[in-house]
Amino acid sequence: MKKLNYILLAAMALLLSNCDTNDDGFYNTVYVDVPHLVSIDPHSTTYTVGEKLYVNADFSRYQDENGKQLDLHKTTNADAFNFSYVIEKQVDAETWDIIYVNKSQLDMVKGNAENGSFVEGTCIYNTTDETYEYRVGFPLLTAGTYRLSYGYNSDSTTEVEIRSVSPAKNLIIKINSLVAGIDANGYYNFTVN
Amino acid sequence: MKKLFSLLLLFSLLSQAQQNSVIAGKKNEFRVDVLSAIVSAKASLSYERFFDGDFSTGFNVNFSNSSKLNDDFDNGYRNNVPKFEFNPYVRYALSKSKSRYYFAEIFGSYNGGDYKEIIRLEDISGNGYYTTQKTKYTDFALGGSLGYKMYFKDSIALEFLVGFGSNLTNKAKSPDVISRVGLNLGYRF
């Protein structure tokens, strides 16, 4: 019985040791920092009901990486990059509700967007000028105090994570892009009258 | 009744001793790992040479081509995929019986496989891009195992083995851990 315990002990040690290897992880991902790839249309922080809030991204396949050019498309073979953001409306001093609209209500000028618990924006590759493009307007249907944040899929409040939609077995690029025009908590605050 | 019990016990002991003697007279054994073949698409063959007493030595060679590991490797869930191992070992029997016994072993492992890393290159226009580069790795590991072995008809061996070792010289590319788990079927002669 004692020897059986030794066998079980060894088996457990084996299982535990296998949990502590460097053999699992994500080895197809490249991380780069490129600031200001996503922006909100210049506008005062006061909108009127019926207006749309436009989020834009229009960036070249060639980006600066530590002073050297990086070809995003050649690295990933991706025809699209995704990022996400959330638009919330204030209910009371401490409560914010996520705003849902139908996809048909989004004004998709360039790229594509899906709206659920967050907006998933897709920048589509334009082969003519070799840029990834996104311009989608979100309708502001009721008056109130609103805020927009990019941190839904990342830990950072000051950056938006833009991820390549790479074909299988190709490298994935995750771009951490610093966002301008947001407060210290990562929010673009605005009102709708 | 007591006499009958004593006779049975004596017969059993004599039979056991005779069986031990028969098995101990056979010094060589070949085994194949049926568990690894089924579960891991790994061909694993072993040879063991028995000495007088409780020690034995041998080696194991295995080659693997697991489609799951290859897929994980291609999809970036791991950066290496083991392809072969050569594992010499020394064993010590922990039980007195030669027909059913626990054993402990220490083993070395010369192992290798494919390794993948992301590298940055530049095209003729000077634009940088990242790509993956596949190379081969080899490493040497040391480890230990415990197991249980039993014989049928004095020659057919069934062995369960579990153990692990740690690669030592090329951990940046090789797996940290070498596992030695198997259900072996063998023939002793």
Interface residues (C-beta under 8 A of the other chain):
Chain A: K3 Y6 I7 A10 A11 A13 L14 S17 N18 D20 T21 N22 D23 D24 G25 F26 Y27 N28 T29 V30 Y62 E65 K68 Q69 L70 D71 K74 T75 A168 K169 L171 I172 I173
Chain B: D74 N75 G76 Y77 R78 N79 N80 L94 S95 Y102 K116 E117 I118 D123 G126 N127 G128 Y129 Y130 T131 T132 S145 L146 G147 Y148 V162 G163 F164 K171 P175 D176 V177 S179 V181
